[in-house]
């Protein structure tokens, strides 16, 4: 019997090495990794710049308490908010932690308790983030959750308007619901949220844990909409594989997160910050973003040409293939053929290659997908 809790339905593969999009198991079999550790490996496995950053920082300083100043955190925060309306950052270790911080900040700043979230959303597995998540399968078995979240259907303006009152502190959403089926916010719904927040003085929290850091072809997915978050959360791709999360907020929120209101032991440690800064130095350039969009267009064209019977959804290099039946058997078949995939909801195959994926690797993936889906 394993000494591990069995809270993961693990696939029986033991990976030992990776480089770029390729990952190798202990039998020597190679796979194309189109999961990127679930949207984490922005620059692929063992990117030289990240390896160098870890090596150099590990010889200088691993950890100090957040009781002391950190010019490196200041620089990373400045890079994240540059050319946005956001002004400040808090660093933590994961997306769930970033969302917990966002929930606390919204309630602290407004003095109100209700937060509106959406069906099929995913915000994490800690208690507050789980309560915010709009999927019963995440919540079942844990007893009464926080009752101040109001969950309504995604992209349903009438249902959203029906739960707005003076107790609402914030609306919390993903621009693209990665775990819930690669569901995108519609322009009409985005405009309705914007109008409601502006007219009612409600804060807008955008969860960019999966969509942020150039994954969708812009630095942040909200930049492709009219949405303008007061609070934004990040993780996954920010560290390129090294654990780090972040919550960004506007200058109006600064005084609501004063000393003692929130904290973390490991968040924003020197190793994580060095890696995250290296990732941003690579992915936040116009040249890199152009390449992501070119590869996205290429990928979409190939998928539509090869799989005309299927609906393709998503943006950038967060794409989904909508199946008429369960996606799991196709994912298992792809794995046998050397392509690693992950589902989004029960019937969507999610495609999350590293942002550094080559067109040749995209061709190989499409060929495998074609062979199993046709």
ZIFEN-V927820 format. One record per residue. RES is the residue in three letters. NEAR is the number of other C-alpha atoms within 8 Angstrom. D_LAST is the distance of its C-alpha to the last C-alpha in Angstrom with 1 decimal. Layout:
res:RES near:NEAR d_last:D_LAST
res:RES near:NEAR d_last:D_LAST
This chain:
res:UNK near:2 d_last:39.5
res:UNK near:4 d_last:38.4
res:UNK near:4 d_last:41.0
res:UNK near:4 d_last:38.4
res:UNK near:5 d_last:37.8
res:UNK near:5 d_last:34.3
res:UNK near:4 d_last:33.4
res:UNK near:4 d_last:30.1
res:UNK near:5 d_last:27.2
res:UNK near:4 d_last:27.1
res:UNK near:4 d_last:24.3
res:UNK near:4 d_last:26.1
res:UNK near:6 d_last:26.0
res:UNK near:6 d_last:29.2
res:UNK near:8 d_last:28.9
res:UNK near:8 d_last:32.0
res:UNK near:7 d_last:31.5
res:UNK near:10 d_last:29.6
res:UNK near:10 d_last:30.0
res:UNK near:13 d_last:28.4
res:UNK near:16 d_last:24.6
res:UNK near:11 d_last:24.8
res:UNK near:15 d_last:25.9
res:UNK near:13 d_last:27.0
res:UNK near:12 d_last:27.6
res:UNK near:9 d_last:30.6
res:UNK near:5 d_last:29.1
res:UNK near:6 d_last:28.5
res:UNK near:8 d_last:24.7
res:UNK near:9 d_last:23.5
res:UNK near:11 d_last:20.9
res:UNK near:12 d_last:19.9
res:UNK near:13 d_last:21.4
res:UNK near:12 d_last:19.5
res:UNK near:14 d_last:21.6
res:UNK near:14 d_last:24.9
res:UNK near:7 d_last:26.7
res:UNK near:9 d_last:25.4
res:UNK near:14 d_last:26.4
res:UNK near:13 d_last:29.5
res:UNK near:15 d_last:29.4
res:UNK near:16 d_last:30.0
res:UNK near:11 d_last:31.0
res:UNK near:15 d_last:28.9
res:UNK near:11 d_last:30.4
res:UNK near:9 d_last:34.0
res:UNK near:10 d_last:34.5
res:UNK near:6 d_last:37.9
res:UNK near:7 d_last:39.5
res:UNK near:12 d_last:38.8
res:UNK near:9 d_last:39.9
res:UNK near:8 d_last:43.1
res:UNK near:11 d_last:43.7
res:UNK near:11 d_last:43.6
res:UNK near:8 d_last:45.8
res:UNK near:8 d_last:48.3
res:UNK near:12 d_last:48.6
res:UNK near:9 d_last:48.7
res:UNK near:6 d_last:51.9
res:UNK near:6 d_last:53.5
res:UNK near:9 d_last:52.8
res:UNK near:9 d_last:50.2
res:UNK near:8 d_last:51.6
res:UNK near:8 d_last:54.3
res:UNK near:7 d_last:55.0
res:UNK near:9 d_last:54.1
res:UNK near:4 d_last:57.9
res:UNK near:6 d_last:58.2
res:UNK near:5 d_last:57.3
res:UNK near:7 d_last:54.1
res:UNK near:6 d_last:54.0
res:UNK near:9 d_last:50.5
res:UNK near:9 d_last:49.3
res:UNK near:8 d_last:51.1
res:UNK near:8 d_last:49.4
res:UNK near:11 d_last:45.9
res:UNK near:10 d_last:46.7
res:UNK near:9 d_last:48.0
res:UNK near:9 d_last:44.8
res:UNK near:6 d_last:42.6
res:UNK near:12 d_last:44.7
res:UNK near:6 d_last:45.6
res:UNK near:4 d_last:45.0
res:UNK near:6 d_last:44.1
res:UNK near:6 d_last:46.4
res:UNK near:11 d_last:46.1
res:UNK near:10 d_last:49.1
res:UNK near:12 d_last:49.0
res:UNK near:9 d_last:46.8
res:UNK near:7 d_last:46.9
res:UNK near:11 d_last:45.1
res:UNK near:13 d_last:43.8
res:UNK near:14 d_last:41.3
res:UNK near:12 d_last:38.1
res:UNK near:15 d_last:36.3
res:UNK near:11 d_last:37.7
res:UNK near:11 d_last:41.2
res:UNK near:17 d_last:40.8
res:UNK near:14 d_last:39.9
res:UNK near:11 d_last:42.8
res:UNK near:10 d_last:45.1
res:UNK near:13 d_last:43.8
res:UNK near:9 d_last:44.5
res:UNK near:8 d_last:47.9
res:UNK near:11 d_last:48.7
res:UNK near:11 d_last:47.8
res:UNK near:11 d_last:49.9
res:UNK near:9 d_last:52.8
res:UNK near:8 d_last:53.0
res:UNK near:7 d_last:52.8
res:UNK near:7 d_last:54.6
res:UNK near:9 d_last:52.1
res:UNK near:9 d_last:49.7
res:UNK near:11 d_last:46.8
res:UNK near:12 d_last:43.5
res:UNK near:13 d_last:40.7
res:UNK near:15 d_last:37.1
res:UNK near:13 d_last:33.8
res:UNK near:11 d_last:31.4
res:UNK near:12 d_last:28.3
res:UNK near:14 d_last:30.3
res:UNK near:13 d_last:30.9
res:UNK near:12 d_last:34.1
res:UNK near:10 d_last:34.7
res:UNK near:8 d_last:36.1
res:UNK near:9 d_last:39.8
res:UNK near:8 d_last:41.8
res:UNK near:9 d_last:42.2
res:UNK near:13 d_last:38.6
res:UNK near:13 d_last:37.2
res:UNK near:12 d_last:39.4
res:UNK near:11 d_last:38.0
res:UNK near:15 d_last:34.4
res:UNK near:12 d_last:32.8
res:UNK near:10 d_last:30.9
res:UNK near:6 d_last:32.6
res:UNK near:5 d_last:30.7
res:UNK near:8 d_last:32.4
res:UNK near:9 d_last:35.8
res:UNK near:7 d_last:36.0
res:UNK near:4 d_last:38.8
res:UNK near:6 d_last:40.9
res:UNK near:5 d_last:43.4
res:UNK near:5 d_last:44.8
res:UNK near:7 d_last:43.3
res:UNK near:8 d_last:44.9
res:UNK near:7 d_last:45.5
res:UNK near:7 d_last:46.0
res:UNK near:11 d_last:42.3
res:UNK near:10 d_last:41.2
res:UNK near:10 d_last:37.4
res:UNK near:11 d_last:36.1
res:UNK near:9 d_last:32.7
res:UNK near:8 d_last:31.2
res:UNK near:7 d_last:31.6
res:UNK near:9 d_last:34.1
res:UNK near:8 d_last:37.3
res:UNK near:6 d_last:39.4
res:UNK near:9 d_last:38.6
res:UNK near:10 d_last:39.5
res:UNK near:7 d_last:42.7
res:UNK near:6 d_last:43.7
res:UNK near:8 d_last:44.1
res:UNK near:8 d_last:46.0
res:UNK near:5 d_last:49.7
res:UNK near:4 d_last:52.4
res:UNK near:8 d_last:51.1
res:UNK near:13 d_last:47.9
res:UNK near:14 d_last:48.0
res:UNK near:12 d_last:44.5
res:UNK near:14 d_last:41.0
res:UNK near:12 d_last:38.4
res:UNK near:10 d_last:34.8
res:UNK near:10 d_last:31.8
res:UNK near:12 d_last:30.8
res:UNK near:11 d_last:27.2
res:UNK near:13 d_last:26.7
res:UNK near:12 d_last:24.7
res:UNK near:11 d_last:24.8
res:UNK near:11 d_last:24.6
res:UNK near:14 d_last:21.2
res:UNK near:16 d_last:21.7
res:UNK near:10 d_last:23.9
res:UNK near:8 d_last:26.1
res:UNK near:11 d_last:29.7
res:UNK near:7 d_last:30.2
res:UNK near:8 d_last:33.0
res:UNK near:6 d_last:35.0
res:UNK near:11 d_last:34.9
res:UNK near:12 d_last:35.8
res:UNK near:10 d_last:38.7
res:UNK near:9 d_last:39.8
res:UNK near:10 d_last:39.9
res:UNK near:11 d_last:41.9
res:UNK near:8 d_last:44.3
res:UNK near:10 d_last:44.8
res:UNK near:12 d_last:45.5
res:UNK near:8 d_last:47.9
res:UNK near:7 d_last:49.8
res:UNK near:6 d_last:50.0
res:UNK near:7 d_last:50.6
res:UNK near:12 d_last:47.5
res:UNK near:12 d_last:45.9
res:UNK near:12 d_last:42.3
res:UNK near:14 d_last:40.5
res:UNK near:13 d_last:37.1
res:UNK near:14 d_last:35.1
res:UNK near:14 d_last:33.5
res:UNK near:11 d_last:33.0
res:UNK near:13 d_last:29.3
res:UNK near:14 d_last:29.3
res:UNK near:14 d_last:32.5
res:UNK near:14 d_last:33.5
res:UNK near:14 d_last:31.4
res:UNK near:18 d_last:28.0
res:UNK near:13 d_last:27.3
res:UNK near:14 d_last:29.0
res:UNK near:11 d_last:32.5
res:UNK near:12 d_last:34.8
res:UNK near:12 d_last:34.4
res:UNK near:16 d_last:31.8
res:UNK near:11 d_last:34.7
res:UNK near:9 d_last:35.8
res:UNK near:6 d_last:33.1
res:UNK near:8 d_last:34.7
res:UNK near:10 d_last:38.2
res:UNK near:10 d_last:38.5
res:UNK near:7 d_last:41.3
res:UNK near:11 d_last:41.5
res:UNK near:10 d_last:44.8
res:UNK near:14 d_last:43.2
res:UNK near:13 d_last:40.0
res:UNK near:17 d_last:38.5
res:UNK near:16 d_last:36.7
res:UNK near:17 d_last:35.6
res:UNK near:18 d_last:32.4
res:UNK near:15 d_last:32.1
res:UNK near:15 d_last:35.9
res:UNK near:16 d_last:36.7
res:UNK near:15 d_last:33.8
res:UNK near:10 d_last:33.7
res:UNK near:8 d_last:37.4
res:UNK near:10 d_last:38.2
res:UNK near:17 d_last:39.7
res:UNK near:18 d_last:39.5
res:UNK near:15 d_last:41.4
res:UNK near:15 d_last:42.7
res:UNK near:13 d_last:43.9
res:UNK near:14 d_last:46.3
res:UNK near:12 d_last:48.6
res:UNK near:8 d_last:52.3
res:UNK near:5 d_last:53.3
res:UNK near:10 d_last:52.0
res:UNK near:10 d_last:53.8
res:UNK near:6 d_last:56.8
res:UNK near:8 d_last:54.9
res:UNK near:9 d_last:53.6
res:UNK near:7 d_last:57.0
res:UNK near:5 d_last:58.1
res:UNK near:5 d_last:57.3
res:UNK near:6 d_last:54.8
res:UNK near:7 d_last:51.8
res:UNK near:5 d_last:51.2
res:UNK near:7 d_last:49.2
res:UNK near:6 d_last:50.4
res:UNK near:9 d_last:47.6
res:UNK near:10 d_last:46.2
res:UNK near:12 d_last:46.6
res:UNK near:10 d_last:47.9
res:UNK near:12 d_last:48.6
res:UNK near:12 d_last:45.6
res:UNK near:12 d_last:43.1
res:UNK near:13 d_last:44.7
res:UNK near:12 d_last:44.9
res:UNK near:14 d_last:41.1
res:UNK near:14 d_last:40.3
res:UNK near:10 d_last:42.6
res:UNK near:11 d_last:40.9
res:UNK near:14 d_last:37.5
res:UNK near:11 d_last:38.8
res:UNK near:8 d_last:40.7
res:UNK near:8 d_last:37.4
res:UNK near:10 d_last:35.0
res:UNK near:11 d_last:37.5
res:UNK near:8 d_last:38.2
res:UNK near:6 d_last:37.2
res:UNK near:6 d_last:35.8
res:UNK near:10 d_last:33.5
res:UNK near:14 d_last:32.3
res:UNK near:9 d_last:31.7
res:UNK near:8 d_last:29.5
res:UNK near:14 d_last:27.5
res:UNK near:10 d_last:27.0
res:UNK near:8 d_last:26.1
res:UNK near:11 d_last:23.4
res:UNK near:12 d_last:22.1
res:UNK near:9 d_last:22.0
res:UNK near:9 d_last:20.3
res:UNK near:10 d_last:17.6
res:UNK near:9 d_last:17.1
res:UNK near:8 d_last:17.0
res:UNK near:10 d_last:14.4
res:UNK near:11 d_last:12.1
res:UNK near:10 d_last:12.9
res:UNK near:7 d_last:12.6
res:UNK near:8 d_last:9.2
res:UNK near:10 d_last:7.7
res:UNK near:8 d_last:10.1
res:UNK near:4 d_last:9.2
res:UNK near:9 d_last:10.1
res:UNK near:8 d_last:13.8
res:UNK near:11 d_last:15.0
res:UNK near:10 d_last:18.4
res:UNK near:12 d_last:21.2
res:UNK near:9 d_last:23.6
res:UNK near:12 d_last:24.4
res:UNK near:16 d_last:22.6
res:UNK near:14 d_last:22.1
res:UNK near:13 d_last:18.7
res:UNK near:14 d_last:16.4
res:UNK near:12 d_last:12.8
res:UNK near:11 d_last:13.6
res:UNK near:11 d_last:11.5
res:UNK near:5 d_last:12.6
res:UNK near:5 d_last:13.4
res:UNK near:9 d_last:14.8
res:UNK near:12 d_last:13.6
res:UNK near:9 d_last:15.5
res:UNK near:7 d_last:13.4
res:UNK near:9 d_last:10.6
res:UNK near:13 d_last:13.7
res:UNK near:8 d_last:15.1
res:UNK near:9 d_last:12.3
res:UNK near:14 d_last:12.5
res:UNK near:11 d_last:16.2
res:UNK near:7 d_last:16.2
res:UNK near:7 d_last:14.5
res:UNK near:10 d_last:17.3
res:UNK near:13 d_last:16.0
res:UNK near:12 d_last:18.1
res:UNK near:14 d_last:17.0
res:UNK near:10 d_last:18.8
res:UNK near:14 d_last:18.2
res:UNK near:14 d_last:20.1
res:UNK near:8 d_last:21.1
res:UNK near:9 d_last:19.1
res:UNK near:14 d_last:15.8
res:UNK near:15 d_last:15.6
res:UNK near:14 d_last:14.3
res:UNK near:14 d_last:17.3
res:UNK near:13 d_last:17.5
res:UNK near:13 d_last:21.1
res:UNK near:13 d_last:21.7
res:UNK near:17 d_last:25.4
res:UNK near:10 d_last:26.9
res:UNK near:11 d_last:27.7
res:UNK near:11 d_last:24.1
res:UNK near:7 d_last:23.9
res:UNK near:9 d_last:21.7
res:UNK near:6 d_last:20.9
res:UNK near:10 d_last:19.8
res:UNK near:10 d_last:17.6
res:UNK near:9 d_last:16.0
res:UNK near:8 d_last:15.5
res:UNK near:10 d_last:14.0
res:UNK near:11 d_last:11.5
res:UNK near:8 d_last:10.5
res:UNK near:11 d_last:10.1
res:UNK near:9 d_last:8.2
res:UNK near:10 d_last:5.7
res:UNK near:7 d_last:5.8
res:UNK near:9 d_last:5.7
res:UNK near:7 d_last:3.8
res:UNK near:5 d_last:0.0
